[in-house]
Amino acid sequence: MRRPLGLVLVGLGSFLLALAPLVRFYVAGQVVRAPLNFYQATELEARDARYFDLLEGRVRSGVTLAAVNTVRGDTRANQGDNDIAVWDSITEIYDKERRKQVEFQTYRIAFDRRTGKLVNCCGAHVGGDTRVQMSGYGLLFPVADVQRQDYPVFDMSTRRALPARFDGEERIHGLNTYRFVQQIPSTKTAKIDMRPTGKMLGLRGRDARRTHRVDRYFSATITTWVDPRTGIPVKHDQNIRSTVETEDGRGRMVIAEARLVTVERDQQRNVETANDYAFKRDLVESILPLVGLVGGLVLLLGGIFLSTRAPAGGDGAAQSGGGFTRKPDGRFGTAGPPAGGPPGGNPPRRGPAGSGSSGGQAASSDAPSPVGAHRSAGS
């Protein structure tokens, strides 16, 4: 049984040794990348914020704003390219006390599932405008490869990539994260259908009584805490300021000012998600290949040992099984003549008449006496 068992162990060990590099260099590449089918809703909250109420025509201050961002993967929008993920993002900003919507934002991004870099395909847009050319990184930082360096991150409000500068490390709910800060200077984003009075814009005299055409400007300081193992942001702090200004720049009014921070509940959930993805990455990149390598070597060596080692006492067992024993002189042979006569098969010869009982005893003994042998030769 030892030899067949050894051969089986050799086969299993060889299989595991061949499987270990396959898992490390092929399976890991299929697993360690952004998912196609993704869904997540995240809430950010701003206390003591202010915004311009279009319906009432005045600025509301000291309010609590909430921004609920929902990201959903579109698995059929990548045009058959499995290396590209397409995610849709919808953000609703509303007044929590009045349950009143303040702003609504939408965009779609397409990005490389392994690197996280944005690509321009698959209907990517900002607010429905598909002419936008995206670059840098979007909702994710480099997948499973975040370094202590600056990264270009695409800002959807100004529609351009701006550097997110590495600003140190910080623990968020027990997870060591990299902190990145992105400064967005005041940038004209669009003309808006709003004609405030000059008084609202801080103008005086005749300009204060008439309405004015205005453009919208946006500026922000965005801080993001990222899990370096996976590239998943676990917390955002967006200090935003949105204004409208006249074309000549003399009139200006703040229409939104808030510091939106990811709520604690969603920070904790993001940390758990990052830990889950990090474990899957370690499983296919380190744990399974190492187990396969060590287990394969153990099985292979054990199988070789069992296959080549002779069974203990094998000669004696084999010989005794065939009816042979070791004689006093060291040779192998039968223990004695078969029952019923000497090896020749002839019955023992009786001595001469009158020999008495001693001759009969010699004839019936198991081995012929020297006397009997002499007589037989003499006859």
C-alpha positions in Angstrom: 0.0 0.0 0.0 2.9 2.4 0.6 4.0 2.7 -3.1 0.5 3.5 -4.5 -0.1 6.0 -1.7 3.3 7.6 -2.4 2.5 8.0 -6.0 -0.8 9.7 -5.2 1.0 12.1 -2.9 3.6 12.9 -5.5 0.8 13.7 -8.0 -1.0 16.0 -5.5 2.3 17.8 -4.6 3.2 18.4 -8.2 -0.3 19.8 -8.8 -0.1 22.2 -5.9 3.4 23.4 -7.0 2.1 24.1 -10.5 -1.1 25.8 -9.1 0.8 28.2 -6.7 2.3 30.5 -9.5 -0.9 30.3 -11.5 -2.9 31.7 -8.6 -0.2 34.4 -7.9 0.3 35.7 -11.4 -2.9 34.9 -13.2 -5.8 34.5 -10.8 -4.7 37.5 -8.8 -4.8 39.7 -11.9 -8.4 38.7 -12.4 -9.5 39.3 -8.8 -7.5 42.3 -7.7 -9.3 45.0 -9.8 -12.4 47.2 -9.4 -15.8 45.4 -9.7 -18.1 45.9 -12.6 -21.3 45.4 -10.6 -21.0 47.9 -7.8 -23.5 49.7 -5.7 -23.0 52.1 -2.8 -24.8 55.0 -1.2 -22.8 57.5 0.9 -24.0 60.4 3.0 -22.1 63.6 3.7 -23.3 66.2 6.1 -22.6 70.0 6.6 -23.6 71.9 9.7 -24.0 75.6 9.9 -24.1 75.9 6.1 -25.8 78.5 3.9 -27.3 78.5 0.5 -29.5 80.8 -1.8 -33.1 79.8 -1.8 -34.3 80.4 -5.3 -38.0 80.1 -4.5 -37.9 82.7 -1.7 -35.1 84.8 -3.3 -32.9 85.0 -0.2 -29.9 83.3 1.5 -30.6 80.8 4.2 -27.9 80.6 6.9 -27.2 78.2 9.8 -28.8 75.2 8.1 -27.8 71.6 8.0 -27.2 70.2 4.5 -26.9 66.6 3.5 -25.4 65.3 0.3 -26.4 61.7 -0.6 -24.2 60.2 -3.3 -25.3 57.0 -5.0 -22.8 55.1 -7.2 -24.0 52.2 -9.4 -22.1 50.1 -11.8 -23.5 49.6 -15.4 -22.3 46.1 -16.4 -23.5 46.5 -20.0 -22.0 49.8 -20.8 -18.4 48.8 -21.3 -19.0 47.7 -24.9 -17.7 44.2 -24.2 -14.3 45.3 -22.8 -14.0 43.5 -19.5 -11.0 45.6 -18.5 -13.2 48.8 -18.2 -15.7 49.5 -15.5 -18.5 52.1 -16.0 -20.0 53.7 -12.9 -22.9 56.2 -12.7 -22.9 58.8 -9.9 -25.9 60.7 -8.6 -25.7 63.3 -5.8 -28.6 65.0 -4.2 -28.0 68.0 -1.9 -30.9 68.9 0.3 -31.9 70.9 3.4 -32.3 68.3 6.1 -34.7 70.4 8.2 -37.0 71.4 5.4 -36.5 68.2 3.3 -35.9 70.5 0.4 -33.6 69.8 -2.6 -30.9 72.4 -3.1 -28.9 70.9 -5.9 -28.8 67.7 -8.1 -25.7 66.4 -9.8 -25.0 63.5 -12.2 -22.1 62.1 -14.0 -20.8 58.8 -15.5 -17.1 57.7 -15.5 -15.3 54.9 -17.3 -12.0 53.7 -15.9 -9.4 50.9 -16.1 -10.3 48.2 -13.6 -6.6 47.5 -12.7 -5.2 51.0 -12.5 -8.2 53.1 -11.7 -7.3 55.7 -14.4 -10.2 57.4 -16.3 -10.8 56.6 -20.0 -13.1 58.4 -22.4 -15.6 56.0 -23.7 -18.9 54.2 -22.9 -21.0 57.4 -22.7 -18.9 59.1 -19.9 -20.4 62.5 -19.2 -20.8 65.3 -16.6 -24.4 66.5 -16.2 -25.2 64.9 -19.6 -22.4 66.6 -21.5 -20.5 63.8 -23.3 -18.0 66.2 -24.8 -16.1 66.4 -21.5 -12.6 64.8 -21.7 -11.7 63.1 -18.5 -8.2 62.3 -17.2 -6.5 61.3 -14.0 -8.4 59.4 -11.3 -12.1 59.5 -10.4 -13.9 57.7 -7.6 -11.0 55.4 -6.9 -7.3 56.0 -6.4 -4.8 53.5 -8.0 -6.3 50.1 -7.3 -4.2 48.2 -4.7 -1.2 50.4 -5.3 -1.5 53.8 -3.6 1.9 55.5 -2.9 2.9 58.5 -0.8 2.8 60.9 -3.8 0.6 63.4 -5.5 -2.2 62.2 -7.9 -4.2 64.0 -10.6 -7.9 63.7 -9.6 -10.7 64.8 -12.0 -13.0 67.4 -10.5 -16.5 67.2 -11.9 -17.4 70.8 -11.0 -14.6 72.5 -12.9 -14.2 69.6 -15.4 -10.5 69.3 -15.2 -7.9 67.2 -13.4 -6.1 68.9 -10.4 -3.4 67.5 -8.2 -4.4 65.8 -4.9 -1.3 66.2 -2.8 -0.2 63.7 -0.3 -0.6 65.2 3.2 0.4 62.5 5.6 -1.1 59.4 7.3 -4.0 59.1 9.7 -6.0 56.4 11.3 -9.7 56.3 10.5 -11.7 53.8 12.6 -8.6 51.7 13.2 -7.5 51.8 9.6 -4.2 53.5 8.6 -5.0 55.8 5.7 -3.2 58.2 3.4 -4.5 61.7 3.5 -4.7 63.7 0.2 -5.6 67.4 -0.2 -6.9 68.9 -3.4 -7.2 72.7 -3.8 -9.7 73.9 -6.4 -9.2 77.6 -7.2 -12.2 79.8 -8.0 -13.2 78.7 -11.5 -16.1 79.8 -13.7 -18.2 76.8 -14.3 -21.2 77.9 -16.3 -23.8 80.6 -17.0 -27.0 80.1 -15.0 -30.6 81.1 -15.4 -30.6 83.6 -12.6 -30.9 87.4 -12.6 -30.3 88.7 -9.1 -30.7 92.4 -8.4 -27.7 94.6 -8.0 -28.5 95.0 -4.3 -28.3 91.3 -3.8 -24.9 91.4 -5.6 -23.6 94.1 -3.4 -23.9 96.9 -6.0 -25.1 100.5 -5.3 -26.8 103.3 -7.0 -28.7 102.6 -10.2 -27.0 99.2 -10.5 -28.6 98.2 -7.2 -32.1 98.5 -8.6 -31.8 96.5 -11.8 -31.2 92.8 -12.4 -27.9 91.4 -13.8 -26.7 88.5 -15.8 -24.3 86.4 -13.8 -21.9 83.5 -14.1 -21.3 80.8 -11.5 -17.9 80.2 -9.9 -16.8 77.3 -7.8 -13.9 76.8 -5.4 -13.2 74.1 -2.8 -10.7 72.3 -0.6 -11.2 68.6 -0.8 -9.5 66.2 1.7 -9.7 62.5 1.0 -8.6 59.7 3.3 -7.7 56.6 1.2 -6.9 53.0 2.1 -3.5 52.5 0.5 -4.1 48.7 0.1 -7.1 49.0 -2.1 -7.4 52.7 -3.3 -10.8 53.0 -1.7 -11.6 56.4 -0.2 -13.1 55.9 3.3 -13.7 59.5 4.2 -14.2 62.9 2.4 -14.1 66.4 3.7 -15.3 68.9 1.1 -15.1 72.5 2.0 -17.0 74.1 -0.9 -17.9 77.6 -1.9 -20.1 78.6 -4.8 -20.7 82.2 -5.9 -22.3 84.1 -8.8 -20.6 87.1 -10.3 -21.4 89.7 -12.9 -19.4 89.6 -16.1 -17.4 92.7 -15.1 -16.7 91.1 -11.7 -18.1 94.1 -9.7 -21.1 92.2 -8.3 -20.8 89.0 -6.3 -23.1 86.8 -4.1 -22.5 83.6 -2.3 -25.1 81.0 -3.3 -23.7 78.0 -1.4 -21.1 77.6 1.4 -20.7 74.3 3.3 -18.3 71.9 4.7 -19.5 68.4 3.8 -18.0 65.5 5.8 -18.8 61.8 5.4 -21.0 60.7 8.3 -19.5 58.3 10.9 -21.8 55.4 9.9 -20.6 55.4 6.3 -16.9 55.9 7.3 -17.2 52.7 9.3 -18.8 50.9 6.4 -16.2 52.1 4.0 -13.4 50.8 6.3 -15.1 47.4 6.4 -15.4 47.3 2.6 -11.7 48.2 2.3 -10.7 45.5 4.7 -12.8 42.9 2.8 -11.2 43.8 -0.5 -7.7 43.8 1.1 -8.3 40.3 2.5 -9.3 39.0 -0.9 -6.2 40.6 -2.4 -3.9 39.0 0.3 -5.7 35.7 -0.2 -4.9 35.4 -3.9 -1.5 37.2 -3.9 0.1 35.8 -0.8 -1.9 33.2 1.3 -3.0 30.7 -1.4 0.3 30.7 -3.3 2.3 30.2 -0.1 0.0 27.4 1.1 0.2 25.8 -2.3 4.0 26.0 -2.4 4.6 24.7 1.1 1.9 22.1 0.9 3.1 20.9 -2.5 6.7 20.5 -1.3 5.5 18.5 1.8 3.3 16.2 -0.2 5.9 15.7 -3.0 8.7 14.9 -0.5 6.5 12.6 1.5 5.3 10.8 -1.6 8.9 10.2 -2.8 9.9 8.9 0.6 7.0 6.4 0.7 7.5 5.3 -2.9 11.2 4.5 -2.6 11.4 3.1 1.0 11.4 -0.8 1.3 8.9 -2.1 3.9 10.4 -3.1 7.2 11.0 -6.9 7.4 9.9 -7.3 3.9 12.2 -10.3 3.0 11.3 -12.4 6.0 7.6 -11.7 5.4 7.8 -12.6 1.8 9.7 -15.8 2.4 7.6 -17.0 5.3 4.5 -16.3 3.2 5.9 -18.9 0.7 6.5 -21.6 3.3 10.4 -21.0 3.8 12.2 -20.4 7.0 15.8 -19.7 7.8 17.9 -22.7 8.9 20.6 -22.7 11.6 23.3 -22.5 8.9 21.8 -19.3 7.5 20.2 -20.8 4.4 16.6 -20.8 3.5 14.6 -24.1 3.1 11.7 -26.2 4.3 11.4 -26.8 8.0 11.6 -30.6 7.4 10.4 -33.3 5.1 6.7 -33.3 4.2 4.5 -35.4 6.4 4.3 -38.9 5.0 7.9 -39.7 4.1 11.3 -38.4 3.0 11.8 -36.0 0.2 12.2 -38.8 -2.3 8.6 -40.0 -1.7 9.6 -43.7 -0.9 8.5 -45.2 2.4 11.3 -45.8 5.0 12.8 -49.2 4.8 12.5 -51.5 7.8 15.5 -53.2 9.3 16.3 -57.0 9.1 14.0 -59.4 10.8 14.8 -59.8 14.4 16.0 -56.3 14.8 13.4 -55.8 17.4 11.5 -52.8 18.4 14.6 -50.6 17.9 14.5 -51.0 14.1 10.8 -50.2 14.1 11.4 -47.0 16.1 14.1 -46.0 13.7 11.9 -46.5 10.7 9.1 -44.5 12.1 11.2 -41.5 13.1 11.0 -38.3 11.1 14.6 -38.4 9.9 16.4 -41.7 8.9 19.2 -42.8 11.2 22.8 -43.1 10.0 22.6 -46.9 10.4 19.5 -47.1 8.3 21.1 -45.0 5.6 24.2 -47.3 5.6 22.1 -50.4 5.2 20.1 -49.0 2.4 23.3 -48.1 0.5 24.8 -51.5 1.2 21.8 -53.3 -0.3 
